[in-house]
Amino acid sequence: MHIENFAEFLAREVPKGKIVELGIGFQFKVALRLKELGYDVLAVDWNPESVKRAEELGINAVRDDLFTPRLELYRNANALYSVRPTPEIVRPILNLGKRLGLPVYILPLAGDTMPRGMRLVNYRGLAIYVAKGI
């Protein structure tokens, strides 16, 4: 299973334009692949070192706190996604999607449980959870 397959899945589901990766950390493969596919990717993390590294790789990145997000950062986005988010930020990610009226796509770490109401999609061996309007 290649994590880049998550980018391929997103490209099938989300119209081209702005897409936001929440909690990017130091895993940049999906964002870089989405850029290759023509998306305007914004990476968000609370860690300034993560944001700095993303920028060094050519990814637009900003620092934000998902528990008190600056909503203007997400204006004009078509979707939110997260790759292996820590369990404590899953609910804030879903809340942000709901507040913005955007679909949320989460590729969890194996064994992590996702909140009820999310749809599970198997794409090329990846377990991807989708939330639209929950």
DAHUNOR-V379274 format. One line per field, one symbol per residue. phi: phi as a letter, one per 30 degrees, with the letter a starting at -180 (. if undefined). A space follows every 50 residues. Layout:
phi: ???
This chain:
phi: .cdddddddeddccdekdbcccidhbccdddddddedjdccccbaddddd dddedddicdbbcacddbddeddceidcacbbchddedcdddddddeddd icdbbbcddejdccddjdccbcbhicdccbbbic
